[in-house]
């Protein structure tokens, strides 16, 4: 649940949950996400024209205004190209689809400008936890609170590492925004549900971007059904399974010690 404290001067240092011990992949957030190079953006924008007036689109039209991530229609094109490239090179590809839990409560309680501030905070988290070459966009239209991240050359394990970082850092996020002309609120405790889908070479031979999005969406809906604030893959609650393994690992030393005492 989201909580708020009045006053813009109050500060809070968020505590970011440490990843599970079995996660050994290098942190992908050491490098910021650059959705498309300046030269490529200028070239692509020069080839684009407005459907209404026919005028060339500006470079900024390639980015989503509130978040600075890739505009959805441009993301579709880049993602399709990346999947085609992965198919030709025999690389795996993964898609992370995330939906902010009960985001409507933010807009209803604190206003839509505060909601935009939360969306920008989520976009910053995504930029900090993904690699150069990963493709991120906001999904669901101008008021959407869903996001997608395509991870080229990533298998399930790598995708789950990134997804868990995104989930934990959004939970630890603290966003201060104005709710009236004279009052600010600090919004905390936002959670997110995440669905993950991955394709290897055999899958890519027959499936396309739409199939990948459908599989990720099915997993996302499963995360919502299982209680939100979790990661699911093909209807498997990964977050719950990781918690079970962590609890089992913590119990193991005590049981080993008990067996040794009994043997003595």
Phi, psi and omega in degrees: 000144180280139175238159181219147174235133180288150177103122182280345185275346181286141182232157178212131178268112183291145176260115183271126182298136178286143178294157180302148184303330184285351179280114185240000180293147179296150180295122182281343183280005178295339179238134182289159177279125173245100189300325179199142183292159181300316181297315180296321180296316181297319180295314181295319180294324180295334179272355184258144177227148180296136180294333184274310187252347179080003181280150177301142179279144177284164180301324182296339180293345179279351182242149176285124186304305184296331187246338184079002177280177182295137175298143189303314183295327178286325176301317180304315181294314181295321181294318178298319178296321181291321178295320177297320178295316179298321179298317183290330183264352181077027179265151173279164179213147182230152177232128174253125177241126183230149183225126179292132182284129175051041182294333178302329179297327178296310180297320182290322186271326187240350179102161184287332176293323175294322176299319177297323179296322177294319179298320178295322177297320178296318178299321177297319177300314180298317179298323184282345186243012179235171187259162168300130182101341172288147185247118182239142177212164171267136188245142174107017175089189187295335180254014187289143175243024175250151181225155175228143176227118175267129183246098177293148176055040179231134174266190184297316183299314180296320180295322180292326177298311180295317181299319180292323177297316178300313182299312184291323182283330173293320178298324181276356186293142176231118184240125177256130182213154176286135176249338169219179178297332187248358186224140174243157177228146174257115184263124184225165173080015177294134178244169184216143173256139188228134171245140183234137174224143179226146176234137173257187186301316181299322178291317184294339180295335184239341188249161183229190183300318181299319178297318180297317179295321179297316180295319178294323180293322176299317179295321178297317178297325176295320178298322177295316182295324183281000174124004180069174180054048182201171181243133177233146174229119178051047177071012175261126181280091184296320181299317180292321179295321178295321178296320178297317180295321179296316178296321178296319179296323180290328180282333187303314181300320182293320178293323178297319180295322179295319179296321179295320179296321179294322181293330178287000000 
